[in-house]
Amino acid sequence: MGLLYRSASVSMIMLRMFLCLNLSNGFNLPSKLHSAPTQLRLHQHHMATARATTYLQLTSEELADIDWDLAVIGAGPVGVSAALLAARAPYNKKVILIDAPRNSGALMNEATGEDLSIGGPTGLFSKALRDAGKRISVSSLKGMGLRDDSVWNEVVTSCLELASCNARDTVRQLEYAGITYVQGNAAFADSGGSSSLFVTAEDNSITTIQASKTLLATGSTPFRPGGIPFDGKRVFDSDSINTLSYLPKSVAIVGSGIIAIEFAKIFKNLGADVTLIIRDDIPRNALMKIGLDKDIAATLVADLVRSGINIERGAQVKKFHVPRDNAKAPIILDLEAKGGGTRASGAATTVKCDIYLAAVGRKPNTASLNLQAAGVKTDSYGGVEVDCELKATSTGGNVYAAGDVLGRPFLASTGMAQGFAAVRIMFDGEASSATSGGYSNSDMCSVGDLSMTGDSFDPKSLAANPFAFPVGVWSSPEAAYYGLSTQQCKDMGIDAAEGVALYAECLRGLVFSPNGLLKLVYDKSNGQIVGVHICGDDACELIHYGMELVKAERTIDDILKNLYSAVTFHEMYRIAAMAAVDGAGARKRRAAVGKALAARNRGIKE
Protein backbone atom coordinates (compact mmCIF):
# COMPACT_ATOMS: atom_id res chain seq x y z
CA MET A 1 0.00 0.00 0.00
CA GLY A 2 2.88 2.33 0.71
CA LEU A 3 3.05 5.61 2.54
CA LEU A 4 0.11 7.94 2.95
CA TYR A 5 1.33 10.92 0.95
CA ARG A 6 -0.09 14.38 0.35
CA SER A 7 1.49 17.29 -1.43
CA ALA A 8 0.44 20.60 -2.92
CA SER A 9 3.56 20.65 -5.08
CA VAL A 10 2.31 17.84 -7.31
CA SER A 11 -0.74 18.00 -9.47
CA MET A 12 -3.70 16.69 -7.47
CA ILE A 13 -4.58 16.18 -3.81
CA MET A 14 -7.59 15.35 -1.69
CA LEU A 15 -7.96 15.34 2.05
CA ARG A 16 -10.82 13.38 3.53
CA MET A 17 -11.63 14.17 7.12
CA PHE A 18 -14.65 12.69 8.89
CA LEU A 19 -16.09 14.07 12.09
CA CYS A 20 -16.60 10.65 13.59
CA LEU A 21 -14.55 8.03 15.37
CA ASN A 22 -14.91 4.26 15.49
CA LEU A 23 -16.86 3.19 18.57
CA SER A 24 -14.45 0.38 19.18
CA ASN A 25 -11.43 2.63 19.08
CA GLY A 26 -11.50 5.61 21.40
CA PHE A 27 -14.27 8.19 21.33
CA ASN A 28 -17.98 7.44 21.12
CA LEU A 29 -19.95 9.87 19.01
CA PRO A 30 -23.66 10.48 18.54
CA SER A 31 -25.42 8.15 16.10
CA LYS A 32 -26.22 10.97 13.74
CA LEU A 33 -22.52 11.39 13.09
CA HIS A 34 -22.05 7.68 12.56
CA SER A 35 -24.88 7.49 10.08
CA ALA A 36 -23.95 10.62 8.17
CA PRO A 37 -20.30 11.53 8.60
CA THR A 38 -19.33 14.97 7.41
CA GLN A 39 -16.85 14.86 4.54
CA LEU A 40 -14.62 17.84 3.89
CA ARG A 41 -12.67 18.54 0.72
CA LEU A 42 -9.81 20.98 0.54
CA HIS A 43 -8.99 22.53 -2.81
CA GLN A 44 -5.60 23.69 -4.00
CA HIS A 45 -5.39 27.25 -5.26
CA HIS A 46 -2.68 28.02 -7.82
CA MET A 47 -2.32 31.30 -9.70
CA ALA A 48 -5.74 32.33 -8.36
CA THR A 49 -7.35 29.30 -9.97
CA ALA A 50 -9.08 26.63 -7.89
CA ARG A 51 -8.57 23.12 -9.20
CA ALA A 52 -10.42 19.95 -8.33
CA THR A 53 -8.41 17.55 -6.16
CA THR A 54 -7.94 13.81 -6.22
CA TYR A 55 -6.31 11.25 -3.96
CA LEU A 56 -2.75 10.41 -4.92
CA GLN A 57 -0.36 7.66 -3.73
CA LEU A 58 3.29 8.00 -4.69
CA THR A 59 5.66 5.09 -4.79
CA SER A 60 8.74 4.84 -2.61
CA GLU A 61 10.88 5.34 -5.70
CA GLU A 62 9.17 8.61 -6.56
CA LEU A 63 9.67 9.96 -3.05
CA ALA A 64 13.28 8.80 -2.95
CA ASP A 65 14.07 10.54 -6.24
CA ILE A 66 13.34 13.98 -4.77
CA ASP A 67 16.21 15.91 -3.19
CA TRP A 68 14.64 17.52 -0.14
CA ASP A 69 16.03 20.76 1.28
CA LEU A 70 14.51 20.02 4.67
CA ALA A 71 12.94 16.98 6.31
CA VAL A 72 10.91 17.77 9.42
CA ILE A 73 10.12 14.82 11.68
CA GLY A 74 7.03 15.49 13.78
CA ALA A 75 3.82 17.29 12.84
CA GLY A 76 2.98 19.01 16.07
CA PRO A 77 2.94 22.81 16.38
CA VAL A 78 6.76 22.96 16.34
CA GLY A 79 7.23 20.82 13.22
CA VAL A 80 4.35 22.35 11.28
CA SER A 81 5.31 25.96 12.01
CA ALA A 82 8.97 25.32 11.13
CA ALA A 83 8.01 23.53 7.90
CA LEU A 84 5.75 26.41 6.87
CA LEU A 85 8.47 28.97 7.52
CA ALA A 86 10.98 27.04 5.41
CA ALA A 87 8.55 26.45 2.53
CA ARG A 88 7.34 30.02 2.22
CA ALA A 89 9.12 33.11 0.96
CA PRO A 90 11.84 34.17 1.34
CA TYR A 91 13.25 30.64 1.69
CA ASN A 92 10.96 28.69 -0.68
CA LYS A 93 12.57 25.38 0.28
CA LYS A 94 11.43 21.93 -0.75
CA VAL A 95 10.10 20.49 2.52
CA ILE A 96 8.84 17.06 3.53
CA LEU A 97 6.96 16.70 6.82
CA ILE A 98 6.97 13.19 8.33
CA ASP A 99 4.74 12.13 11.22
CA ALA A 100 3.53 8.97 12.95
CA PRO A 101 0.40 10.19 14.74
CA ARG A 102 -0.83 6.75 15.76
CA ASN A 103 2.35 6.19 17.74
CA SER A 104 2.35 9.53 19.50
CA GLY A 105 -0.86 9.39 21.50
CA ALA A 106 -2.52 11.79 19.07
CA LEU A 107 -6.22 11.99 18.31
CA MET A 108 -7.02 9.70 15.39
CA ASN A 109 -10.11 9.20 13.28
CA GLU A 110 -10.01 5.42 13.21
CA ALA A 111 -12.66 5.28 10.49
CA THR A 112 -10.40 7.05 8.00
CA GLY A 113 -6.95 6.99 9.54
CA GLU A 114 -6.84 10.78 9.55
CA ASP A 115 -4.81 12.60 12.20
CA LEU A 116 -7.07 15.04 14.04
CA SER A 117 -4.25 16.58 16.06
CA ILE A 118 -1.89 17.59 13.26
CA GLY A 119 -0.42 20.96 14.15
CA GLY A 120 -2.03 20.84 17.60
CA PRO A 121 -0.18 20.92 20.92
CA THR A 122 0.20 17.90 23.19
CA GLY A 123 -2.52 19.30 25.44
CA LEU A 124 -5.07 19.77 22.66
CA PHE A 125 -7.39 17.14 24.15
CA SER A 126 -7.25 18.62 27.65
CA LYS A 127 -7.87 22.13 26.31
CA ALA A 128 -10.86 20.84 24.34
CA LEU A 129 -12.21 19.01 27.40
CA ARG A 130 -11.74 22.15 29.48
CA ASP A 131 -13.69 24.19 26.95
CA ALA A 132 -16.43 21.54 26.78
CA GLY A 133 -16.70 21.47 30.56
CA LYS A 134 -17.26 25.22 30.58
CA ARG A 135 -19.92 25.20 27.86
CA ILE A 136 -21.75 21.97 28.68
CA SER A 137 -23.54 21.58 31.98
CA VAL A 138 -23.27 17.89 32.75
CA SER A 139 -25.58 18.15 35.76
CA SER A 140 -28.26 19.86 33.65
CA LEU A 141 -28.05 17.19 30.94
CA LYS A 142 -28.33 14.45 33.52
CA GLY A 143 -31.22 16.30 35.12
CA MET A 144 -33.00 16.15 31.76
CA GLY A 145 -32.76 12.37 31.89
CA LEU A 146 -29.85 11.88 29.49
CA ARG A 147 -27.77 8.80 30.10
CA ASP A 148 -24.06 9.04 30.84
CA ASP A 149 -23.11 7.76 27.40
CA SER A 150 -25.25 10.44 25.75
CA VAL A 151 -23.71 13.13 27.94
CA TRP A 152 -20.22 11.91 27.08
CA ASN A 153 -21.12 11.95 23.40
CA GLU A 154 -22.02 15.62 23.71
CA VAL A 155 -18.69 16.35 25.42
CA VAL A 156 -16.66 14.38 22.87
CA THR A 157 -18.47 15.92 19.91
CA SER A 158 -17.50 19.34 21.19
CA CYS A 159 -13.87 18.24 21.57
CA LEU A 160 -13.85 16.69 18.12
CA GLU A 161 -15.18 19.83 16.47
CA LEU A 162 -12.31 21.83 17.94
CA ALA A 163 -9.70 19.24 16.91
CA SER A 164 -11.15 18.87 13.42
CA CYS A 165 -11.21 22.62 12.86
CA ASN A 166 -7.54 22.89 13.83
CA ALA A 167 -6.55 19.87 11.71
CA ARG A 168 -8.35 21.13 8.61
CA ASP A 169 -6.73 24.54 8.90
CA THR A 170 -3.28 23.00 9.38
CA VAL A 171 -3.58 20.74 6.34
CA ARG A 172 -4.84 23.66 4.26
CA GLN A 173 -1.76 25.69 5.19
CA LEU A 174 0.56 22.79 4.39
CA GLU A 175 -1.05 22.29 0.99
CA TYR A 176 -0.95 25.95 0.04
CA ALA A 177 2.71 26.14 1.08
CA GLY A 178 3.58 23.17 -1.15
CA ILE A 179 4.73 20.96 1.72
CA THR A 180 4.75 17.20 1.27
CA TYR A 181 3.17 15.38 4.21
CA VAL A 182 3.94 11.71 4.83
CA GLN A 183 2.60 9.45 7.57
CA GLY A 184 5.12 6.88 8.79
CA ASN A 185 7.83 6.17 11.36
CA ALA A 186 11.04 8.01 10.48
CA ALA A 187 14.50 6.92 11.62
CA PHE A 188 18.03 7.57 10.49
CA ALA A 189 19.41 4.86 8.21
CA ASP A 190 22.13 2.67 9.73
CA SER A 191 24.61 3.40 6.95
CA GLY A 192 23.32 6.67 5.56
CA GLY A 193 24.84 9.15 7.96
CA SER A 194 22.71 12.11 8.97
CA SER A 195 21.22 12.81 5.52
CA SER A 196 19.37 9.55 4.95
CA LEU A 197 16.06 8.62 6.59
CA PHE A 198 14.02 5.45 6.48
CA VAL A 199 10.25 5.99 6.70
CA THR A 200 8.22 2.90 7.58
CA ALA A 201 4.52 2.86 6.72
CA GLU A 202 1.80 0.94 8.57
CA ASP A 203 2.10 -1.94 6.09
CA ASN A 204 5.86 -2.10 6.91
CA SER A 205 6.90 -0.81 3.49
CA ILE A 206 10.02 1.35 3.70
CA THR A 207 10.83 4.55 1.84
CA THR A 208 14.26 6.19 1.77
CA ILE A 209 14.33 9.97 2.08
CA GLN A 210 17.40 12.07 1.33
CA ALA A 211 17.45 15.55 2.86
CA SER A 212 20.09 18.25 3.05
CA LYS A 213 18.90 19.22 6.53
CA THR A 214 16.72 17.54 9.13
CA LEU A 215 14.74 19.09 11.98
CA LEU A 216 13.77 16.80 14.86
CA ALA A 217 10.45 17.92 16.34
CA THR A 218 9.02 14.65 17.65
CA GLY A 219 7.79 16.12 20.90
CA SER A 220 7.49 14.21 24.16
CA THR A 221 5.69 11.27 25.72
CA PRO A 222 4.35 10.83 29.25
CA PHE A 223 6.71 9.44 31.84
CA ARG A 224 5.38 6.08 33.00
CA PRO A 225 6.58 5.03 36.47
CA GLY A 226 7.08 1.32 37.00
CA GLY A 227 4.46 -0.69 38.82
CA ILE A 228 1.44 1.05 37.31
CA PRO A 229 -0.78 -1.29 35.25
CA PHE A 230 -1.45 1.04 32.31
CA ASP A 231 -4.12 -0.46 30.04
CA GLY A 232 -5.62 2.52 28.17
CA LYS A 233 -9.07 1.50 29.41
CA ARG A 234 -9.15 2.40 33.08
CA VAL A 235 -5.53 3.22 33.88
CA PHE A 236 -4.18 6.08 31.77
CA ASP A 237 -1.26 8.42 31.28
CA SER A 238 -1.70 12.01 30.11
CA ASP A 239 -1.68 10.92 26.43
CA SER A 240 -3.69 7.70 26.52
CA ILE A 241 -6.46 9.57 28.36
CA ASN A 242 -7.29 10.82 24.84
CA THR A 243 -8.93 7.43 24.23
CA LEU A 244 -11.31 7.62 27.20
CA SER A 245 -14.63 6.33 25.88
CA TYR A 246 -17.04 7.05 28.73
CA LEU A 247 -17.86 9.62 31.39
CA PRO A 248 -16.31 8.49 34.68
CA LYS A 249 -18.08 9.09 37.97
CA SER A 250 -14.86 9.14 39.96
CA VAL A 251 -11.24 9.86 39.01
CA ALA A 252 -7.97 9.44 40.91
CA ILE A 253 -5.05 11.52 39.63
CA VAL A 254 -1.45 11.15 40.73
CA GLY A 255 0.74 14.20 40.23
CA SER A 256 1.16 17.71 41.55
CA GLY A 257 2.20 19.61 38.44
CA ILE A 258 0.40 21.62 35.80
CA ILE A 259 -1.05 18.65 33.89
CA ALA A 260 -2.41 16.98 37.03
CA ILE A 261 -4.14 20.17 38.19
CA GLU A 262 -5.60 20.83 34.75
CA PHE A 263 -7.18 17.38 34.54
CA ALA A 264 -8.37 17.53 38.16
CA LYS A 265 -10.41 20.65 37.44
CA ILE A 266 -11.56 19.32 34.05
CA PHE A 267 -13.06 16.14 35.45
CA LYS A 268 -14.53 17.98 38.43
CA ASN A 269 -16.25 20.40 36.05
CA LEU A 270 -17.58 17.37 34.16
CA GLY A 271 -19.26 16.15 37.33
CA ALA A 272 -16.80 13.52 38.53
CA ASP A 273 -15.58 13.03 42.09
CA VAL A 274 -11.85 13.75 41.91
CA THR A 275 -9.06 12.68 44.26
CA LEU A 276 -5.62 14.21 43.73
CA ILE A 277 -2.80 12.14 45.22
CA ILE A 278 0.44 14.04 45.82
CA ARG A 279 3.66 13.08 47.56
CA ASP A 280 4.31 16.49 49.09
CA ASP A 281 2.78 17.22 52.49
CA ILE A 282 2.04 20.82 51.48
CA PRO A 283 0.40 21.03 48.02
CA ARG A 284 1.54 24.56 47.25
CA ASN A 285 5.18 23.53 47.73
CA ALA A 286 4.90 21.16 44.79
CA LEU A 287 3.63 24.00 42.60
CA MET A 288 6.33 26.36 43.79
CA LYS A 289 8.94 23.83 42.66
CA ILE A 290 7.76 24.27 39.07
CA GLY A 291 8.02 28.06 39.28
CA LEU A 292 4.70 29.33 40.64
CA ASP A 293 4.70 32.18 43.14
CA LYS A 294 3.74 31.08 46.67
CA ASP A 295 0.49 33.09 46.71
CA ILE A 296 -0.50 31.98 43.21
CA ALA A 297 0.17 28.37 44.22
CA ALA A 298 -1.86 28.82 47.40
CA THR A 299 -4.74 30.34 45.40
CA LEU A 300 -4.78 27.38 43.01
CA VAL A 301 -4.79 24.90 45.88
CA ALA A 302 -7.55 26.82 47.66
CA ASP A 303 -9.62 26.68 44.49
CA LEU A 304 -9.11 22.92 44.25
CA VAL A 305 -10.37 22.51 47.80
CA ARG A 306 -13.24 24.95 47.27
CA SER A 307 -14.24 22.97 44.17
CA GLY A 308 -14.64 19.83 46.25
CA ILE A 309 -11.51 18.05 45.00
CA ASN A 310 -10.09 15.72 47.61
CA ILE A 311 -6.33 16.09 48.05
CA GLU A 312 -4.44 13.20 49.64
CA ARG A 313 -1.25 14.82 50.87
CA GLY A 314 2.04 13.04 51.55
CA ALA A 315 0.75 9.88 49.91
CA GLN A 316 1.61 7.44 47.16
CA VAL A 317 -0.08 4.36 45.72
CA LYS A 318 1.24 1.12 47.16
CA LYS A 319 -0.89 -1.34 45.23
CA PHE A 320 -3.48 -1.36 42.42
CA HIS A 321 -6.57 -3.55 42.39
CA VAL A 322 -8.01 -3.27 38.88
CA PRO A 323 -11.02 -5.56 38.23
CA ARG A 324 -10.53 -7.51 35.02
CA ASP A 325 -13.91 -9.22 34.77
CA ASN A 326 -16.22 -6.39 35.84
CA ALA A 327 -15.87 -3.04 34.10
CA LYS A 328 -18.31 -1.41 36.53
CA ALA A 329 -16.48 -2.45 39.67
CA PRO A 330 -14.25 0.30 41.07
CA ILE A 331 -10.48 0.35 40.98
CA ILE A 332 -9.12 0.20 44.53
CA LEU A 333 -5.88 1.97 45.32
CA ASP A 334 -3.99 1.10 48.49
CA LEU A 335 -2.20 4.19 49.80
CA GLU A 336 0.94 4.49 51.87
CA ALA A 337 2.98 7.38 53.21
CA LYS A 338 5.48 9.16 50.99
CA GLY A 339 8.54 6.97 50.73
CA GLY A 340 6.68 3.96 52.12
CA GLY A 341 5.20 3.03 55.46
CA THR A 342 1.88 3.54 57.19
CA ARG A 343 0.02 6.82 56.79
CA ALA A 344 -0.80 9.00 59.78
CA SER A 345 -3.79 8.16 61.94
CA GLY A 346 -7.02 9.30 60.33
CA ALA A 347 -5.57 9.50 56.81
CA ALA A 348 -7.21 7.47 54.06
CA THR A 349 -5.57 4.15 53.27
CA THR A 350 -7.64 3.33 50.17
CA VAL A 351 -9.20 5.26 47.30
CA LYS A 352 -11.91 3.92 44.98
CA CYS A 353 -12.27 5.28 41.47
CA ASP A 354 -13.60 4.51 37.99
CA ILE A 355 -10.37 5.57 36.29
CA TYR A 356 -6.79 6.33 37.33
CA LEU A 357 -4.60 8.96 35.64
CA ALA A 358 -0.85 9.28 36.12
CA ALA A 359 0.29 12.82 35.32
CA VAL A 360 3.84 12.79 36.61
CA GLY A 361 5.83 14.50 33.89
CA ARG A 362 6.99 13.96 30.32
CA LYS A 363 10.15 12.84 28.54
CA PRO A 364 11.56 13.59 25.06
CA ASN A 365 10.30 11.27 22.33
CA THR A 366 13.54 10.08 20.71
CA ALA A 367 13.75 6.32 21.32
CA SER A 368 12.72 5.20 17.80
CA LEU A 369 14.76 7.68 15.73
CA ASN A 370 17.99 5.62 15.62
CA LEU A 371 19.90 8.77 16.54
CA GLN A 372 23.16 6.95 17.18
CA ALA A 373 23.38 6.04 13.49
CA ALA A 374 23.54 9.77 12.67
CA GLY A 375 25.91 10.59 15.51
CA VAL A 376 23.25 12.54 17.43
CA LYS A 377 23.88 12.64 21.18
CA THR A 378 21.17 12.68 23.85
CA ASP A 379 21.15 13.43 27.56
CA SER A 380 20.20 11.03 30.34
CA TYR A 381 16.50 11.74 29.77
CA GLY A 382 16.65 11.13 26.02
CA GLY A 383 16.63 14.81 25.09
CA VAL A 384 18.64 15.82 22.03
CA GLU A 385 21.77 17.77 22.93
CA VAL A 386 22.13 20.94 20.85
CA ASP A 387 24.43 23.95 20.74
CA CYS A 388 23.32 27.57 20.80
CA GLU A 389 22.32 27.27 17.14
CA LEU A 390 19.99 24.35 17.95
CA LYS A 391 22.33 22.07 15.98
CA ALA A 392 22.76 18.49 17.16
CA THR A 393 26.05 16.59 17.14
CA SER A 394 25.37 14.77 13.85
CA THR A 395 28.01 13.30 11.58
CA GLY A 396 27.08 15.66 8.77
CA GLY A 397 26.43 18.73 10.90
CA ASN A 398 22.99 19.03 9.33
CA VAL A 399 20.58 17.87 12.07
CA TYR A 400 18.71 20.36 14.24
CA ALA A 401 16.14 19.92 16.99
CA ALA A 402 13.41 22.03 18.58
CA GLY A 403 10.61 21.73 21.10
CA ASP A 404 9.92 19.01 23.66
CA VAL A 405 12.53 16.78 22.03
CA LEU A 406 15.11 18.98 23.79
CA GLY A 407 13.49 18.52 27.19
CA ARG A 408 12.13 21.18 29.51
CA PRO A 409 10.21 23.45 29.60
CA PHE A 410 7.81 21.37 27.43
CA LEU A 411 5.85 24.38 26.16
CA ALA A 412 4.48 24.75 22.63
CA SER A 413 5.29 28.47 22.49
CA THR A 414 8.96 28.03 23.33
CA GLY A 415 9.22 25.05 21.00
CA MET A 416 7.83 27.03 18.10
CA ALA A 417 10.30 29.83 18.79
CA GLN A 418 13.09 27.27 18.71
CA GLY A 419 11.77 25.87 15.43
CA PHE A 420 11.67 29.32 13.83
CA ALA A 421 15.20 30.02 15.03
CA ALA A 422 16.49 26.70 13.69
CA VAL A 423 15.06 27.35 10.22
CA ARG A 424 16.52 30.84 10.08
CA ILE A 425 19.90 29.56 11.16
CA MET A 426 19.77 26.78 8.56
CA PHE A 427 18.98 28.98 5.61
CA ASP A 428 20.19 32.43 6.62
CA GLY A 429 23.56 31.25 7.85
CA GLU A 430 23.09 33.36 10.95
CA ALA A 431 25.69 32.84 13.66
CA SER A 432 24.29 32.47 17.13
CA SER A 433 26.10 32.93 20.39
CA ALA A 434 25.09 32.06 23.90
CA THR A 435 24.64 35.04 26.16
CA SER A 436 25.27 34.97 29.85
CA GLY A 437 24.06 37.56 32.22
CA GLY A 438 22.36 38.42 35.44
CA TYR A 439 20.15 41.26 36.47
CA SER A 440 20.62 44.79 35.24
CA ASN A 441 18.25 47.48 34.09
CA SER A 442 19.55 47.32 30.54
CA ASP A 443 19.91 43.63 29.77
CA MET A 444 17.85 41.61 32.22
CA CYS A 445 15.30 40.67 29.54
CA SER A 446 17.76 39.90 26.76
CA VAL A 447 18.95 36.45 27.83
CA GLY A 448 16.90 33.89 25.93
CA ASP A 449 14.37 36.51 24.83
CA LEU A 450 12.10 34.69 22.39
CA SER A 451 11.88 37.75 20.16
CA MET A 452 15.66 37.66 19.77
CA THR A 453 15.90 34.40 17.87
CA GLY A 454 18.93 34.02 15.66
CA ASP A 455 21.91 36.06 16.84
CA SER A 456 20.94 36.16 20.50
CA PHE A 457 19.09 32.87 20.79
CA ASP A 458 20.21 30.41 23.44
CA PRO A 459 17.86 27.41 23.84
CA LYS A 460 19.34 26.43 27.18
CA SER A 461 18.18 29.72 28.69
CA LEU A 462 14.56 28.77 28.14
CA ALA A 463 14.47 26.43 31.12
CA ALA A 464 16.51 28.62 33.45
CA ASN A 465 15.79 32.24 32.57
CA PRO A 466 12.52 33.65 33.96
CA PHE A 467 12.53 36.37 31.29
CA ALA A 468 12.58 33.96 28.38
CA PHE A 469 8.86 33.18 28.13
CA PRO A 470 5.51 33.49 29.93
CA VAL A 471 4.12 30.37 31.58
CA GLY A 472 0.41 29.56 31.63
CA VAL A 473 -1.55 26.95 33.57
CA TRP A 474 -4.79 26.16 31.75
CA SER A 475 -6.74 25.12 34.81
CA SER A 476 -9.97 26.70 35.99
CA PRO A 477 -9.12 29.33 37.12
CA GLU A 478 -6.06 29.93 34.98
CA ALA A 479 -2.65 30.84 36.36
CA ALA A 480 0.24 32.56 34.61
CA TYR A 481 3.50 34.27 35.39
CA TYR A 482 6.39 36.11 33.79
CA GLY A 483 9.63 37.33 35.31
CA LEU A 484 10.87 37.03 38.87
CA SER A 485 9.14 36.09 42.09
CA THR A 486 10.11 37.82 45.36
CA GLN A 487 12.03 34.71 46.39
CA GLN A 488 14.02 34.75 43.14
CA CYS A 489 14.73 38.43 43.71
CA LYS A 490 16.00 37.63 47.19
CA ASP A 491 18.23 34.89 45.81
CA MET A 492 19.65 37.35 43.26
CA GLY A 493 20.27 40.06 45.86
CA ILE A 494 17.48 42.33 44.62
CA ASP A 495 15.58 44.26 47.30
CA ALA A 496 12.06 43.64 45.99
CA ALA A 497 8.52 44.16 47.18
CA GLU A 498 5.03 43.27 45.98
CA GLY A 499 1.82 45.01 45.04
CA VAL A 500 -1.26 42.77 45.10
CA ALA A 501 -4.76 43.20 43.68
CA LEU A 502 -7.64 40.80 44.25
CA TYR A 503 -9.99 40.08 41.38
CA ALA A 504 -12.82 41.13 43.70
CA GLU A 505 -11.28 44.62 43.96
CA CYS A 506 -12.10 45.44 40.33
CA LEU A 507 -15.68 45.72 39.13
CA ARG A 508 -15.50 43.01 36.47
CA GLY A 509 -13.89 40.59 38.88
CA LEU A 510 -16.34 41.36 41.67
CA VAL A 511 -19.36 40.74 39.45
CA PHE A 512 -18.21 37.92 37.18
CA SER A 513 -15.16 36.19 38.67
CA PRO A 514 -14.20 37.30 42.17
CA ASN A 515 -11.74 34.53 43.08
CA GLY A 516 -8.16 35.28 42.12
CA LEU A 517 -5.32 37.77 42.39
CA LEU A 518 -2.72 39.70 40.40
CA LYS A 519 0.72 40.43 41.84
CA LEU A 520 3.40 42.88 40.68
CA VAL A 521 6.95 42.27 41.90
CA TYR A 522 9.11 45.39 41.73
CA ASP A 523 12.58 46.62 42.63
CA LYS A 524 12.23 48.89 45.67
CA SER A 525 15.22 51.00 44.64
CA ASN A 526 13.63 52.33 41.45
CA GLY A 527 10.09 50.91 41.25
CA GLN A 528 10.92 48.84 38.16
CA ILE A 529 8.57 45.91 37.63
CA VAL A 530 10.52 42.64 37.43
CA GLY A 531 7.72 40.08 37.66
CA VAL A 532 3.98 39.58 37.18
CA HIS A 533 1.98 36.68 38.66
CA ILE A 534 -1.75 36.06 38.10
CA CYS A 535 -4.33 33.49 39.13
CA GLY A 536 -7.90 33.89 37.92
CA ASP A 537 -10.03 34.11 34.80
CA ASP A 538 -8.13 35.07 31.63
CA ALA A 539 -4.77 34.95 33.45
CA CYS A 540 -3.13 33.40 30.39
CA GLU A 541 -4.26 36.41 28.35
CA LEU A 542 -3.56 39.08 30.98
CA ILE A 543 0.03 37.94 31.46
CA HIS A 544 1.13 39.26 28.07
CA TYR A 545 0.51 42.84 29.12
CA GLY A 546 2.50 42.12 32.25
CA MET A 547 5.29 40.67 30.12
CA GLU A 548 5.48 43.90 28.12
CA LEU A 549 5.66 45.93 31.34
CA VAL A 550 8.66 43.89 32.47
CA LYS A 551 10.41 43.88 29.11
CA ALA A 552 9.89 47.63 28.66
CA GLU A 553 11.29 48.26 32.17
CA ARG A 554 8.13 50.04 33.27
CA THR A 555 7.77 51.20 36.85
CA ILE A 556 5.00 51.35 39.41
CA ASP A 557 4.68 55.08 38.71
CA ASP A 558 4.22 54.37 34.98
CA ILE A 559 1.23 52.15 35.72
CA LEU A 560 -0.31 54.71 38.08
CA LYS A 561 -0.15 57.30 35.29
CA ASN A 562 -1.99 55.04 32.84
CA LEU A 563 -5.74 55.04 32.31
CA TYR A 564 -7.40 51.62 32.09
CA SER A 565 -10.85 50.98 30.67
CA ALA A 566 -13.57 50.41 33.23
CA VAL A 567 -15.04 46.96 33.84
CA THR A 568 -11.90 45.19 32.63
CA PHE A 569 -9.51 42.85 34.40
CA HIS A 570 -6.65 45.17 33.39
CA GLU A 571 -7.80 47.56 36.12
CA MET A 572 -6.08 45.18 38.53
CA TYR A 573 -2.69 46.36 37.28
CA ARG A 574 -3.43 49.86 38.57
CA ILE A 575 -4.93 48.51 41.82
CA ALA A 576 -1.78 46.43 42.39
CA ALA A 577 0.40 49.48 41.69
CA MET A 578 -1.62 51.51 44.21
CA ALA A 579 -1.08 48.71 46.74
CA ALA A 580 2.65 49.03 46.17
CA VAL A 581 2.69 52.68 47.28
CA ASP A 582 0.12 52.29 50.07
CA GLY A 583 0.75 48.87 51.57
CA ALA A 584 -1.10 49.43 54.85
CA GLY A 585 -4.22 50.77 53.16
CA ALA A 586 -4.14 48.02 50.56
CA ARG A 587 -3.98 45.31 53.23
CA LYS A 588 -7.05 46.77 54.94
CA ARG A 589 -8.95 46.92 51.64
CA ARG A 590 -8.01 43.34 50.75
CA ALA A 591 -9.03 42.15 54.20
CA ALA A 592 -12.46 43.75 53.85
CA VAL A 593 -12.91 42.45 50.31
CA GLY A 594 -11.70 39.00 51.32
CA LYS A 595 -14.12 38.84 54.22
CA ALA A 596 -17.04 39.77 51.99
CA LEU A 597 -15.91 37.30 49.34
CA ALA A 598 -15.65 34.48 51.87
CA ALA A 599 -19.20 35.18 53.02
CA ARG A 600 -20.34 35.22 49.40
CA ASN A 601 -18.64 31.89 48.68
CA ARG A 602 -20.23 30.34 51.75
CA GLY A 603 -23.62 31.58 50.61
CA ILE A 604 -23.16 30.09 47.14
CA LYS A 605 -22.04 26.77 48.62
CA GLU A 606 -25.00 26.65 50.98
Buried (B, 14 or more C-beta within 10 A) or exposed (E): EBBBBBBBBBEEBBBBBBBBBBBEEBBBBBEEBBEEBEEBEBEBEEEEEEEEBEEEEBEBEEBBEBEBBBBBBBBBBBBBBBBBBBBBEEBEBBBBBBBBBBBBBBBBBBBBEBBBBBBBBBBBBBBBBBBBBEEBBBEEBBEEEBEBEBBBBBBBBBBBEBBBEBBBEBBBBBBBBBBBBBBBBBBBBEEBBBBBBBBBBBEEBBBBBBBBBBBBBBBBBBBBBEEBEBEBBBBBBBBBBBBBBBBBBBBBBBBBBBBBBBBBBBBBBBBBBBBBBBBBEBBBBBBBEBBBBBBBBBBBBBBBEEEEBBBBBBBBBBEBEBEEEEEEEBBBBEBBBBEEEEBEEEEEEEBBBBBBBBBBBBBBBBEEBBBEBBBBEBEEBBBBBBBBBBBBBBBBEBBBBBBBBBBBBBBBBBBBBBBBBBBBBBBEEBEBEBBEBEBEEEEBBBBBBBEBBBEBBBBBBBBEBBBBBBBBBBBBBBBBBBBBBBEBBEEEEBEBBBBBBBBBBBEBBBEEBBBBBBBBBBBEEEBBBBBBBBBBBBBBEBBBBBBEBBBEBBBBEBBBEEEBEEEBBBBBBBBBBBBBEEEEEBEEBBEEBBEEBEEBEEEEEE
